[in-house]
């Protein structure tokens, strides 16, 4: 099952964060809630080492686009060298989410084959 997640996510990662080491992990809602309550996916990064861990809800909800979500999460990784320089705050998180959501949706539409 992790292979399916990697198969979908790897081309996106190669596009957005080439050369990064990315790990893929299916997670329960409880596991995700322990990090970010209510999240369906989370990308944790170490930009200084070009590393990312993408956790995705399993089972994946019907009616939600997994590919669009992977674009969103890996866009977080692409921006992480910059966002890691900004002190954490609710406002910074809100702005990052707005930017990442717009870019993730746009990129998923511009690259339908990935």
C-alpha positions in Angstrom: 0.0 0.0 0.0 2.9 2.4 0.7 4.1 1.6 -2.8 0.9 3.1 -4.2 1.4 6.3 -2.3 5.0 6.5 -3.4 4.0 5.7 -7.0 1.6 8.7 -7.0 3.8 11.1 -5.1 7.3 10.4 -6.5 6.7 12.2 -9.8 5.3 15.2 -7.9 8.3 15.2 -5.6 10.7 14.9 -8.5 9.1 18.0 -10.0 8.8 20.2 -6.9 11.8 19.1 -4.8 14.2 17.2 -7.1 17.0 15.4 -5.2 15.1 15.3 -1.9 14.7 12.1 0.0 11.0 11.6 0.6 9.4 9.0 2.8 5.8 8.1 2.4 3.6 6.8 5.2 -0.1 5.9 5.4 -1.4 7.0 8.8 -4.6 6.7 10.9 -6.7 9.7 11.7 -5.5 9.4 15.3 -1.9 9.5 14.3 -2.4 12.6 12.2 -4.5 14.2 14.9 -1.6 13.8 17.3 0.4 16.1 15.0 -2.3 18.4 13.5 -5.9 17.8 14.6 -8.2 17.2 11.6 -5.4 16.9 9.0 -5.8 14.5 6.1 -2.1 14.7 5.2 1.0 16.2 6.7 4.4 17.0 5.2 7.2 17.3 7.7 10.5 18.6 6.4 14.1 19.1 7.2 15.1 21.6 4.4 18.7 21.8 5.5 19.0 18.1 4.7 16.5 18.0 1.7 14.3 15.5 3.5 10.5 15.2 3.8 8.1 12.8 5.4 4.6 12.7 3.9 1.9 11.2 6.1 -1.4 10.5 4.4 -4.7 9.4 5.9 -5.7 5.8 5.4 -8.3 4.9 4.4 -8.4 7.9 2.0 -11.8 9.6 1.9 -14.0 9.1 -1.1 -14.5 12.3 -3.0 -11.2 13.8 -2.1 -8.3 14.1 -4.6 -5.2 12.3 -3.3 -3.1 13.7 -6.1 -4.1 17.3 -5.4 -3.4 16.7 -1.7 0.1 15.4 -2.6 0.7 18.5 -4.7 -0.3 20.6 -1.7 1.8 18.7 0.8 4.9 18.7 -1.4 4.4 22.4 -2.1 4.9 22.8 1.7 8.3 21.1 1.2 9.2 23.3 -1.7 8.6 26.4 0.3 10.1 25.1 3.5 13.6 26.6 3.0 11.9 30.0 3.1 9.1 29.3 5.7 11.6 27.8 8.1 13.1 31.3 8.4 9.8 32.7 9.7 9.0 32.5 13.4 6.0 30.1 14.0 2.7 31.8 14.6 -1.0 31.3 13.7 -0.7 34.2 11.2 2.4 32.7 9.5 0.7 29.3 9.3 -2.5 30.8 7.8 -0.5 32.7 5.1 1.5 29.6 4.3 -1.6 27.5 4.0 -3.3 30.0 1.6 -0.2 30.1 -0.6 0.4 26.4 -0.6 -3.3 25.6 -1.3 -3.4 27.9 -4.3 -0.1 26.6 -5.7 -1.0 23.0 -5.0 -4.4 23.2 -6.8 -2.8 25.1 -9.7 0.1 22.7 -10.2 -2.2 19.7 -10.0 -4.3 21.2 -12.8 -1.3 22.2 -15.0 0.2 18.7 -14.7 -2.7 16.3 -15.1 -0.5 13.4 -16.1 1.5 13.4 -12.9 
